[in-house]
Amino acid sequence: MTIHATGRPPGEQEECRIRIAAAGDMHYGGEHDRDRAKAAFAALAGRTDLVLLTGDLTTHGEPEQAAILAEAAAEAADPVAAVLGNHDWHSNRAGE
C-alpha cells in the first residue's frame, strides 16, 4: 500500500484508510493456544491492512511459547508488527 502525503492517489476516492488490528496481553503458552492463535489471525483475513501486537505475547518468554504466535502470524495475509512486553522477557531468552 502506498500512502501519499501530498494528497490522494490519482484515481482514488477522497479517503485513504489503513485498517489496523491491535491486540496485547495474549500470553500464549499452552498447546491449546495454537488453535486460538490461528483462529484469531484467520478471523482478520480480508479485514485489516496491518496487525499490531503490543506486548506480553507469551506467558513466560519461552521460545516454544513465542513459536505458537510466530506460526500463526506467518499465515497472516497482512504484515504483523510486534513489540515485547515484560512477560516476554521473564526467561531472559527474548533474543531466541
N, C-alpha and C positions, 0 to 999 in steps of 0.2 A: 504494500500500500504506500502510495506517495502522498505526503501532506504538503500542500502549497501554502507558504506563509504569506504570500503577497496577493492572495485572492483565491477564488475557487478554480479548480482544474477546468480546462476547456471542455465543454460538453457535459459537465456535471451539474447536479442540482445545486441550489444555493447553499445547502448544508452539507458538510463533510463530517461524518460521525465515525468515531472509533469506539467499538463496544469492548469494554474491559470487564472480565470476571475476576473478582478478587476474593481470596479466602486466606485464613490464617488459623493457627491452632488446630491443625488436623491431627497431630500426634499419632501418625501411623506407626505401627509396631508389630501387630499380630498378623498371622496368616489370613484371618478373616478380613483384614483391611485391604487385601489385594482386590477383592470384588468391589469393595466400597470405593476405592480409588478409581478403578476402571469405570465404574458406573458414573462417578462424578464427572470424569472427563468426557465420557460418551454423551452425557446429558447436555454438554456445552456445544457439541458439534453443530456447526452452521449458525450458532447464536452469538459468537464472540469473534473479536479480532486479536485479542491478547488475553492470556491468563496470567494473573499476578498472584504469587503465593508469598505471604508475608510473615513467615517465621513459625517456629515450633511445628515443623513439618514431621518430625519424629517424636517418639516418646522419650528416648534416652540418647539419641545421637549415634546409634549403631549403624554402620554401613548397610547391614541387612534391612534395617528399617527404612533407610533412605532409598534402597533399591525398590521397595514397594511403590513409592511415589515416582521414582525415575522410570520404571517400566510403564506405568500408566501415562505419564507425561509424554513419553516417547511416541505414544499412539495418538496424541492430540493433533487435531487438524491445524491448530493455531500455535504461534510461538508461546512459550511458557517462560516467565521470568520469576526467579525466586530469591529470597534472602533468608538467611538462617536466623533462628531465634535462640533464646537461651537453652531450650531443651535440646537443640541440635548440637550443642557444644558439651553436653554432660559427660560424654565418654572421652573427650579430647581427641576425637577422630574425625573432625569436620573436614579435613583435607581428603579423607578417603571418600 
